[in-house]
Amino acid sequence: MTTAPENIYPWLLLEIGTEEIPARFLPHAIERLKELSEALFSEYRIPCGRLRAYGTPRRLVLISELAPSQIENEKEVWGPPVSVAFDTDGNPTKAAEAFARSTGIEVFQLERREKGKGFYLFAQVKEASNSTVGLLPELLPKIILALNFPKSMRWGNSEMRFARPIHWILAMYQNERVKFEIEGIKSKALTRGHRFLSPAAFEVKEDRAYINLLRNNLVVVDPDERKKMILEGALKLTESVDGVLVEDDALLTHVVFLVEYPLPVLGTFDPEYLSLPEELLITVMKDHQKYFAVRGNDRRLTNHFIVVGNTRSDNADVVKKGAEKVLRARFEDARFYFKSDRKTTIAERQEKLKSVTFHAKLGTVHEKALRIASIARFIAEKCSPSKAAEAECAALICKNDLVAGVVFEFPELQGVMASYYAAETAEYSAEAVHALREQYLPAFSGDHTPETDLGAVLSLADKFDNVASFFMIGLSPSGTEDPFALRRQVIGIIAILSQIDCNLRVADILEKALQAYPGCDKAKIIDDVLKFFEQRLDPLLQSHGYAYDIVAAVIGFVRTEPVSSMRARADALVELKKTDGYESFLQLIRRVNNIAPKRPMPEVRAELFVQDEEKILWSEFLLAKPSIDAAVAAAKYAQAIEIIKTLASPVNIFFDKVLVMDKDETMKENRLALIQALQETAFSVADFSKLA
């Protein structure tokens, strides 16, 4: 798209007025409006300066500086083959005449150019520069009709689909109305203010005054400005009570798109509710009411909150009283569920899990908990042997809260409530209690991993059970379909295994997880899951800045080595690439790899060597191999590479002086076995053949 300095072109103003669009739709819609506009302006060859897209619950807005006319353009047009365009006497055929008409050029002016294996008619066509005013009635409806949403609807007799019914369209260029019509809605130079405080339509006479005009009618069209108003107002209010706003970016973004004229208001609730778990209180405020919680300077939750009204400051008291009344009712419900849950023992809830189906083909949630406990003990025995029994006990009750009233009403608190109920029994250690709330971590991309060893064990056990079980019944992700979020869970497994100090392979844990399903094809399932891990590891490692060839060189080790070794190997290759001798090292490795047999070879027999060069190479290799193996075992891959480099000279001399493919079959096989031993030892660090 051709751009120009700000303020050198006239303004285009487009506003699509609607019924209230869901807040979650708006960020994407605004970005899409901007992208579509930029693409169409470029397609129509209209230079544009600054382009902005805004949105509120009741409108999507585009403001762009657009040149008054298109850029002139000359395009190349290919026509029919010359053999088709002219008959045997050289007269133009209908094909040539039609091509000439389409380009506006006389037949005799058409060029003949070679393309591929023949000659074709060719023309350079000048595209005229049309006025932007004349193009906008065609262009703007295309932008509107191309907008898409997660869910859309029709209304009345309209065939058009949009997030919510469109009530008006404001379209202006150079302070004049742009006339067009979509599904009976005619564009006008009219807009509307706040739905309740300034509902009447009014004329926009000057496009550059639009934003201030709306602000005067209690609509702040710029989301960034609304965000600033909310934050600044909320911070002042919390400071007035010596509090600190519990900031939440997702909540803030959502609230920004709930209102057109934000008014932060400080509310309070009865301090007696602070006896409830703070996560429960915050969840009620955040997820159900879209309120911001407030902490004191001691980081404890206070009985204050911030609600963002969609009104003027003189209505603050009304907003406050209404919010407090609704929140009181919500907190009463939460307290009722929490009190009811505490009357039920963990053992009673465990019994209830036996009647809750996890999946029709995978049994009950109680059976799932037994599987998790078995996997958790296995992992803990390998990583933290002293905590194996504790991990198993915690895993047995980790799904206990799924039949609790609080979690039924607030599903986002699963795990958290399990930890509260376990803490009340005094039967579980503090770490086990904390691990219960960490069992679902990381819950989303970018989320943190468990802080405790037991939390990591529980999370891994749960995720491995999910992955192994759903692959076992043939419900692996396909295309964009991933109903059981297995991609996210594998990424979570990788994140945890990359951080913990544990020499545990993915295949080992899968083997343990599949013991719950006697008779299943373990080998195939494990192979399928490992392929899935490789697919997830590839973009994950590249997102950490590793080049594609380095990723390819290490990714296969997920099948045989701990996940934690992937990045360590990749780091060693990054350093290798920085060295002066990288190219010669790579050349040497390729030389070995190209001739190394892919079939199993017999052991090397030193007594069959006849030339000094092969004897020396074998001797040097035997000296180096234990050090290479030890470095690899200690995850000191850079050190292993340096030792491999010491073999460069004897390897090169060997290839220069020794005929590997000797006529003597025994001698040839022995030399190939030597080369294979070299290759296998070097490739225990990385698949160097993948490096570029």
N, C-alpha and C positions, 0 to 999 in steps of 0.2 A: 504494500500500500504506500502510495506517495504521500508524504507528510510535509507540513510546512510550519513555520514558526506560529506561535499562538497569536490570535487576534488579527491575522491578515486576511481571513476569509469571513464571509457572513455566517451567521449561526443557523444551524438546523435544530429545531426543537420538536421532539416527538414524545408525547405522553399517552400511555395506554391506561385508562382509568377502569378499574374493575371492582367487583365485590372483594371482600377480604381474602387475600391469597395466604395460604398457610406459611408461617414463618420459615419452615424448613425448606420450602421451595425457592425462596427469594435469592439467596446467595448465588445459586447456580443460574437462575434466570437472568440475573444482572450480568453475570460473566458471559452467558450465552448471547444476550442482547448486544454486548460490546463486540464479541467475536463475529457474529453475523453481520453487524453493521460494517466492521472493518473489511470483511471479506467481500461484501457486495459493493462497497465504495471502490474497492480495488478492481473488482470485476467490471464495474461500469466506468472505470478510468477517471474517477472523480478524486482529485487530490484533497486530502483532509488534514486539518491541523489537529488541535487537541480534541480528543473524543472521550466523553465521560458517560457512564451508565449508572443510574441510581435506582433505588426501589424503596417503597414503603408497602404496608399491607394492602393499600388501595391503588397503587400505581407503579408502573415501570416507566422509566424516563431515559431518553437518549438526548444528549446535547453534544453537538459536534460542529466544528468549523469546517465548512465545505466550500471548495472553489466554485465559482459561478458557472463553470463549464468543464466539459471533459478535456482530457489531454488528447491531442491528435495522435493517431496511431497508424502504423503501417504494418499489415500482417501478411505473411506468406501463405498462399493458398495453392495446394496441389490439385490438379485436375486429372482427367482420364489419361491412360497411356496414349502416346502419339499414334500407335497402330490402330487404336479404336477411334481416335479423334478425326482421322483423315482416311478417305478411301484410297484405293490404289492409284487414282489419278491425282491425288493430292488435294481433293476438295474436302472442306470441313463437313463432318457428319453432324447429326443432331446432338450427339454427345458434346462435341466441341462448341456448338452454338449455345447449348444450354449452360455450359461452364462459363462461356463468355458473358452471357446475360447475367449470371449470378454474381459475377465480379464487376460488372459495369465496364468491361473492357472489350474492344473490338477483337474479333478472332485473330486478325493479322498482327495485333499487338501482344498476343500471348507468347510467353517464352516456352522454349523446350529445354527441359533440364533432365540430366541423368539422375536416376534414383534406383538403387539396387541393381537389377539386371536389365533395366530398360530406360527409355526416355518417356517423360510425362509432360503434359501441359502444366505451366506454372504461371502464377500472377502475383504481383505485389499490389495489395489493395489498400488504399488509404481510407481509414475510418474517420468519418467527419467528427468534429467537436460539437456535440449538442449541449444545450443549456441544461444546467442542473435543475432549474425550475421545471423544465419539461420532463425530466426523467424521474423526479421524486414521486409523482403519483403512481408510477409503476414500481418503483424500488421499495418504498416504505411498506406497502402491503406484504411484499415478500418477506421483509424482516419480521413483521408481526406474525404471519402465518407459519414461519419456520421455527418460532419459539416452541420448545417442548418442555414438559414437566413430568415428574415421577407419576403423577396421576392427572388426567385432564377430563373435561366434561363438555357435553353439549348443552345448549339451553334453547328453549323455545323451539322454533322450527329450523334453527341454524344447523348447518352441517359442519361448521367450524368447531374445533376443539381447543380449549384453553384451560388454564388452571381454574379460573372462575369466570363467570359471565363478564363480558366487557360492557361497560356502561357509556363510556365516552372515549373519543380519540382527539387529542390536541396535536395538530401538525402545522408547524410554521417554518418558513424559510425567508430570510431577508425581511422579517416582520410582516410577512404576508401568509395567509392561510394556504396550505397545500391541500388541494381538493382530491379526495378519493373516498371510496366507500367499501366497507367490508361487512358482508352479511347484514346489510341494512343499516349499519352504523356509519354515519357520515362524519368525516373529520371536520373539526371546527377550530376556531381560535378561542375556545372556552375551556376552562378547567374548574375544579372544585376544591374547596379547602377541607378542613377537618370534618369528618363525617357528622359529628354532633355539634361542634362548636362553631363551624362555619360551612354549613352544608350547601349553600346556594351556589349555582354556577356563576362564574364571572369571566370577563373577557381579558385575554392577555394581549396587550397592545404592542409591547416591546419584548422580544424574546430574551434579551439580556437581563431583563428585570424579573424574569420568571421565578428564580429561586427566592428572591426577597419578597416577591408578591405572595408566594405560597407561605413563606415564614410569617408574614403578616396575617395570614389566614390559618395560622396554627398548624402548619405542616412543614416539618424539616425534612426535605427530600433526600439529603445526603446522609447515608448510613454512618459514615465516619463522624459526622457532626453530632448525630444522635448518640453515638457511642460515647463521644467526649462529654456530652451533656449528662449522660447517665453516670459515668465514672466520676466526674468532678462533683456532681451533686451527691452521689452516694458517699464519696470520701469525706466530704464536709459533714454530712449527717453522722457518719460513724465516729468521726473525730469528736463530735459534740457530746458523745457518751463514752469517750475514752475507749472506743472500740476499733477493730480492724475488719475491713470487709473481707469475707471469704471469697476471693476472686475465682471466677470460673469462666474461662474463655468461651466454652460451648454455650453456657447459660447466657452470657453477655451477648453473644451473637444472636441467639434466639430472641432475647428480649428486644434487641435493637430492631428486629423485624416484626415485632408484635405491635409497635406503637408508631404513630406519626409525629407526636409531640410529647417527648418523654418528660415525665416529672417524677424523680426519685422521692420517695416518702419513707420516713422512719417509722416503723411500727414496733409494738412490744407484745409479748405474750406472758402468760402467768409463769413465774419462775418454777412452779412445781413441775412443769413439763420437762425441765432440765434433768430430772431423774431418769428420763428415758435415754436409751443409747443415742449419742450425738449423731451417729450415722443415720439413725432413723429420723431424727428431727431434720437434719439437713436434706435427706431424701424427700421428705414431705414438702419442705420449702422449695427445693430446687426442681424436682421432677414433676411434682403435682401442682404447685402454685406459681412456679417461676419467680420465687423470691430469693434474695441473696441473704445468706446467714451472716451473722456478725460475731466475731470472737473478741474477747477482751485482750488486754496487753499480756495477760498470762497464758494466751493461746486457748483458753477454755471458751466453750460456746456460751454466749450471753443470751438473755431473753429479748434481744432486739433483732430486727430484720429490716431489709430494704425491699420495698415493693415499688415497681416502676409503673406509674399511672400514665394514661394517654389523655392528658388534660392540662389545664392551666393551674398555676400555683394556688389560685383562690379556691380550688376544689380539693386541696391536699387533705383536709380533715375528713372529707367524704371518702376519699381513697383509703386513708388510714383505718377508719372505722370498719369499712367493708372488708379490707384485707385481714384485719385482726379477727373479725367474726368468722370468716371462712377458715382461717388457720386454726382457730380454737376448735372448730368442729373436726378438722382433719387430725389434729393432735389427739383429740378424744378417741377417734377411731384407732389411731396408732397405739394409744395406751391400752385400749381394750384388747387388741390383738396380742400385745406384748404380755399383758397380765394373764391372758388365757393360755398363752404358750408356756408360761412359767409354771402353770398348774399341771402340765404334762411332763413326765420324766423322759429322759433320753431313751430309756429302754422301751417306753410305750411308743415313742415316735419310730424307733427302729422297727418295731413290730408292724407299724402302719406302712413302712416302706415295702413290706412284702406284698402289698396289694396295689402298689403303684408301678405301672408298666414304664420301663425305660424305653424299650422299643419292642415291637411284637416279636421280632426274631432274636432279641438279645436279652429277654427276660425282664425282671423287675429291677427297680432302683436298689433294692436290698442286695440282689445278686451282683449288680454292678459294684456296689460298695465292697463286697467280698473280693471281687476281681482287683479293684484298686488296692485293697489292703495287701493282697498277695504280691502285686507288682511293687508297691511301696516298700515292703519288707526286702524284696530282692534288690532294689536300688540302694536302699539304706545299708544293707549288708556289704555292698561294694564300695559305698562312698563314706558312710558314717556308721560302722558296725555297732558302736555303742548305743546308737539310737534306733536300731532296727525294730525292736519290740514297740517302742514309743511311736514310731512311724506307722506301724501296723494298727495299733489301737486308735490313733487319730484318724487313719483312713477309714476304719470301720464306721465311724460316726460322721464322716465328712459331708454326707448327703442328708444328715438327720434333719436339717432345717427345711428341707423341701416340702415337708408336710406340716410346717409351722404356719400359723395364721399370718404372721408378719410377712413372711416370704411369699405367701399366696397373694397378699395385697401389694407387696413391694418386692417383686422378683429380683430387682437389682441388688438386694441385700443378702442374697444367698451366699453362704460362706461367712459373711460378717455375723449374721445372727447365730450361726452354728458355733462361732467362737464365744459369743456371749452366753449361750445356754451351757456350753461345756465349762466355762469359767465358774458358773454358779455351783457346779457339783464338787469342785475341789478334787476331782479324780484325775485331772490332767495337768501336766506341767504348763508353765507359762509359755514355753516355746511351742508346745502342741496346740495350745489355745490360739496363739498367734498364727500358727501354720494354717489353721482352718480358714482364716480370713484371707490367706494368700493362695489358696488352692486354685483359684481361677486366673491367677496372674501368669503372664501378661494377658490382659483381657482384650486388647486392641493394638493395632500397629503403633509403636512408639511408647507403649505402656511399660512401666518398670517391671522387673522380674522380682520374685520373692526375695526377701531380705534374709530369711532364716533357712538353715539347712533343711529342716523338716518341711517348711513351706515349699521349697524347691522339689523335694521328694514327692509331696502330695500332688503338686501341680503336674509334675512329669508323669506320675502314675495315672492320674485321671486322663491326661491328654493321650498317653500311649494306649490306654484302654479304648478310648474313643476311636483313635485312628485304626488300631488293629481290628477292632470289632466291626466297624463299618466297612472296611476293606474286605473283611472276611465274608460278609453277607452281600458283597458286590455293590455297595453304595459309595464307591469312591467318587470324588468330584469329576465332572465332565464338562468341558467347555466353560461356560460362565456359571453353571449350576454347582452349588456347594451348600446344600441345605443344612449340613451338620457342621459347617465352618471348619472343615478339616484343614484347609489351607492355613487359616489363622492359627490353628492349634499346632501344626507342624512348625510354623514360624516361631511360635512360643517355645516349643521344645528346643529348637535350634538356639534360641536366645538364652535359655537356661543352661543347656549343656555347654554353650560357649563360655559360660562364666564360672561354672563350678569346677572345683579341682577333683575330678573323678575320672578314672581310666575305664570308662564304660562306653560300649559301642551301641549304636542304635539297634543293630541286628540282634544283640543280646537281649535287650529289653523287649523287642518285638517277639522274640522266641518265647520269653517268659509270659508275655501277655496272651499269646496264642495257646498256651497250655490249658487255658480255660475252655478251649474248643477242640476236644479230641476228634480226630478224624478229618480235620480240615487240611487243606494242602498248604502246609506251613511254608514250604520253599517258595511256592509261587506268590503267596501273599506277601512274604517278606521281600521278595524281589520287586513286586509292584510298589510296595510302600517305599522301598529304598529309591526307586526311580522317581517317586513323588518327592522325596526329600531332595534329590538332586535338582529337580525342577524348581523347588523353592530356594535352594541354596544359591543357584546361579544368579538370579537378580538381586538376592540379598547381599551376596559378596560384592557384586558390581556396585550396588548402592553405597557400599563402604569405601568405594574408590579404587577397587582392584580392577585391573585391565581384564578384558574378556579372556585373553590367552592364559593369564595367571589363574583365573577362576577355573578354566577348563583343565589346567594342569593339576589342580588339587581336589576338585569336586568329587572325583571317583573314590577318594579315601573315606567318604562317609560310609561306604559299604564295609570297610575293614578296620577303621580307626575311630577313636573318639572324635566327636564334632569339634571339640576344643582345638584339635590339631589343624583344622582347616585354615584358620587365620594365621596361625603360627607358620605354617608352610608357605602361605601366600606372602607373608611379611618377608620371609627368607628369599623368596623369588624376586620380590620388589628390590631388595638390596642387591641381589645378584645382577639384576638388569642395569644397575648403576655402575658396575665395575667395568674397567677398561677391557678386560679379557672376556666379556660376556659373549661376543660373537664367536670367538674361537672356541669357547667352552661349548656353545650350542652346536657348532659344527662337529665337534668331537662326539657329542652325545648322539647327534643324528647319524654319524658314521657307525657308531656301535649299534644303534637301534635299527638301522636299515638292514643290517645283516643278521641281527639276533633272531634265531628261530622262534616261531610262535608255538611250537609243539614242545612237550616235555622232553628234556634231554637227560642222558645218564650223567652220573657224577664225573667230574673232571679227573682224569688219571695223569698225574704228573710224569709218570714214567714214559708216557707216550710222546712227550715233547722232545723234539730233536734240535730245534734252533734256539740259539741263545735268547733271541728276542721274545719268544713265547715263554721260555723258562723265567726270564726276568719279569715279564708282565705278571705271570702267575704268582711269583714270589712277592712282588710289590702289592698285588691284590690281596694276598693272604695276610700281609702285614696291615693293610689299610682297613680291611673289612670289619674286624672287631671294633675299631674306633668309629667307623661309620654307623654300625649297628647300635653302638652305645649312645652315640649322639642322637640318632633317630629315636631311640627308646626314651631318652631324656628330653625329647622335643626341642633339641638344639639343632634345628635344621640348617641354619646358616653355617654352623660348625661342620656339619656333615658334608655340605657342598664344598667347603674349603678342602676337606680331606679328599673328596672325589677329584678335585682339581689336581691333586698331586699325582694322579695316575695319567694325566694328559700326555706326558712325554713318553712313557713306556707304551701307551696305547697307540699313539701315532707311529712310533717306530715299529711296533708290531704290524700295523696295517701296511706300512711301507715295505717291510722286509719279508713278511710271511704270507704265503699263499694259503688263505683259509680254505678255499674250495679245492683242496688237494685231491689228486686222483685216488690216493689211498683213502678208502671210505672210513677206516678206523681213525686215521689222523684227522680227516675233515670233521668227523663227528666230535672228536675231542676238542678241536679248536672252536667249533660252534658252541660246545658246552661252556667253554671258557668265556666266550663273548656273552652268552646268555647269563652267566653268573655275574659278569660285570654290569649288564643291563638291569638285572633284577635288583642288585644292590643299589645302583644309582637311582632307580625308579622307586625305591622305598621312600625317597624324599618327596618326589613329585613326578608326574608324567611329563618329563621334559620335552617329549615329542610334540606337545601341544603349544609350546612357547613359540612366539614369533620374533 
